[in-house]
């Protein structure tokens, strides 16, 4: 009964994330394209991250059909590994913007970003090769988990380093600071909450030889739904426009209240004078 219930839950999660994630990720990639044209910037790593998420999402129906389980699992792991790699790239780029602004300004080049992205796409093949070259399945799982754990201290370092650099920086506007910190917090939170349980689960399975824990797998299925939120922190106008609209409404409300108060005061003064 327990195994059946776990399978049912995982099936529901996979179909739900596919139904929501596929159009959401496609829309985010489409929006990123117009962001490049409008703002003349190239969020190369975010776009590649969304493509890696799209690869994972597209494997959901194939894996649920049960026809190509091996290929589906292999391609989905490829997408997971690439996603983690591009999350590190996104965090590194935001860190360099604050910690080394002059160096980043002169070194910022789409060509370099494309080269780094090509290298990141190669890493999953290396990890898959290491997985199948290991002598036993348990050693393969341990090696896989250790490789996927390496980005964790890097993401923590980029967030802490950015916060320290922002504490002494006076040249970065407050809005830009919030956008950068929000990006780093979202990336680290996504990895910690949705990827780390799967990595720990894989490590435990490799050490103990037991493969009956699926909570990490279920959490990982949700991760592609989080990455499209990076668009909010990449687009300069979306969040700022919303805040400005809220501030404008508050200001207009205060002005109307002030006008009503002044009118009542003048009316009271006129009544007193007539008396």
N, C-alpha and C positions, 0 to 999 in steps of 0.2 A: 504493500500500500504506500509506504514511504517513497519508494522509487517511482511509482506511478504518479504520485503527487508532485514530486520534483520534476518529472518529465513534463507534466501538464503545465506547471508554473513556467518552466523554461520555454515551452512552446508559446504560451501566451505572451511572455516578454519578447520573444524573438519576432512574432508577428506584429506586436504593438510597435516595437522600435522600428521595424521595417516600414510599417504604414506611415509612421510619423517622420522617421529619419530620412527616408529616401527623398520625398519632396522638399523637406527642410534643407538638407545638404545641397541639393541641386539649386534651390533658390539662393542659398548663401554663396555658392560658387558664381552664380549669375550676378549677384549683387557685388561681389568682389571684382568682377570684370569691369563693371561700371565705376567702381571706386577707383580703379587704376586710371580710367579715362578722365574722371572728374578731378581727382586730386593729384594726378601725375605721380603716384607712388605705386610700389609693387609689393604687396604683401605676399611674396612668393611662398614663404614657409607656411602661412595660414592656408593658402590655396592648396598646397601639396598635402597639408594635414587633412583638409576636407576631402581631397581625392582618396587618401588612405581610409578615411571613414566610409566613403562611398563604396570602396572595395569590400569592407567588412559587411556593410548593410546589404549589398547585392548578393552575398553568400547565404543570407538567412533563408530564403525560399529553397535554395538548392540543398542546404543541410537539413531542412525540415522534410523535404521530399524523401530523404533516405536513399537516394540513388547514387550520389557521388559524395559520400561522407568523407572519404580520405582526401579528395581534391578540395572539397569545401573547407575542411578544417585547415588544410595546408594554406589555402589562399587567405582564409580569415586570419591565421597567425601572421601571414605576410603583412596584412593590413594593420594588425595590432602593433607589430614591431616597427613598421614605418610610422604609425601614428605617434608612438612614444618618441621616436627620433626627431620628428618635426616639432613635437612639443618642446623638446630641449632647444631646438633652433629658434623657436618663437621667443622662449624665455631668454636665451642668449642675446638675441637681437635687442630686446627691450632693455636688458642690462647694459649693453654697450652704449645705447643711446644716452643713458644717464651717467655711467661711470667713466666712459671715454668718449665724450661728445665730439671733440675735434677729430680724433682718429676715426670715429664712425662716419663723420660727415665726409671726409675725404676718401675713405675706403668703401663707402656705401655704393655698391654697383650691382646691377641686376645680373651681370655676368658671373660675379662671385657667388651670388645667391643660387643661381642655376647650377653651378659646379657643386656647391655644397649639397643641394637637393639631390643631384645625381648620385653623390656618395651615400647619402642617407638611404636612397632606394636600393643600393647594393647591400647594405647591412643585413636586411632580412634573409637574403640568399646565404650569407655567411653563417647566420645563426641556424638556418635550416640544415646547412651542411654539417655544422657541429653537432646538431641534434642527432642526425642519422649516422655520423661517424663514431659516436660514443659506443662503448662496448655493451652497455645495458640500458634499458629504458629508464631505470632509476637515475643513473648518472646523466642521461640525456636531459631529464627533467630538472636536475640540480643545476646543470650548466645553463640551461635555458633560463631558469629563475634568476641565477646570479647575473647573467647578461642583462636581463630586464630590470634588475635592481640598481644597476650602475647610474641611470639617469636621476634617481631619487636625490642623492646628495648634491648633484649639479643643480637641480631645480631649487632646492633649499638655499644653496649658495647664491644663486642669481637673485632670489627674492630678498634675502638678507642683505646682500651687497647693494642692491638697488635702494633699499630703505636707508642704508647708511649713507649712500651717495646723495640721496635726496635731502637728508637732514642737514647737509652742509651746502647744498646748491641753492642759489638764489636766482639763477637764470631760467629755470624751468617753470612755466606758468602752472598755477594750481590745477587747472583743468587737465593739462598734459600729465601732471603727476598722477592724478586720479586714474586716467586712462591706462598709464603704464602699470601702476600697482594693481589695477583691476585685471589686466591681462595676465600678469604673473600669478596673482592669487587664483584666477580661474584655472590656469594650466596646472599649478601645483595641487589645487583642490581636486581637479579631475583625476590626476594621477594617483593621489593619495587615497581618495574615496572609492574610485571605480577600477583602477588598475592594480593598485597594491594588494588588495585582497586576493586577486587572481594569482599574482606572483607568489604570495605567501602560500596559497593553496597548492600551487605547482611545486614549491620547495618542500612542503610537508609531504606531498605525494611521493616526491623523489626520495626523501629520507625514510619514510615509513613503508612505502610500497602500497599505501591505501589510496584509492581514487574515488571515494564515495562522498566527497565534499564538493558541493556545486554552488555555494553562495558567492564565491568569487567569480565564477563564470556568469552567473545571473547579473551581478553588478557590472561586469565588463560590457554586457550587451547594451547597457544604457549609455555608455561613454560617447558614442557618436552623436547623441542628442545634445551634448554640452558644447562641443566645439563650435557650432554655428554662432554661439553667443559672442565669440571673439570678434565678429563683425561689428558689434556695438562699440567695442573698444578701439577698433581700427578706424571707424568712420568718425570724423571730427564733428560732423554736424548733427548726427542723430540724437545723441544724449544731450548735447548742449542746447539744441533747439527745444527739447522737452523741458529742460530746466529753465530755460529762458521763458517759455510759455507759462510755466507754473509761477515764476517770479512776476511776470507781467500781470497775470490774473490776480495775484496777491496785492500787487501795487494798485491795480484798478479798484479792487475791493476796498483798500485802505482810503483811496481818494474819494470813492463814493460815500464811504462812511464819514469821512471828514466833511464833505459837502453837506450831507444830511445834518451833521452836528452844527455846522455853521448856519444853515438855514433855520434850524430850531432856535439857535441862540439869537439870530436877528429877529425872528418872530417874537420871541419872549421880550426882547428889548423894545420892539415896537409897541407891544401891548402895555408895557410898563410906562412908556413915554406918553401914550394916549391917556393913560389914567392920570 
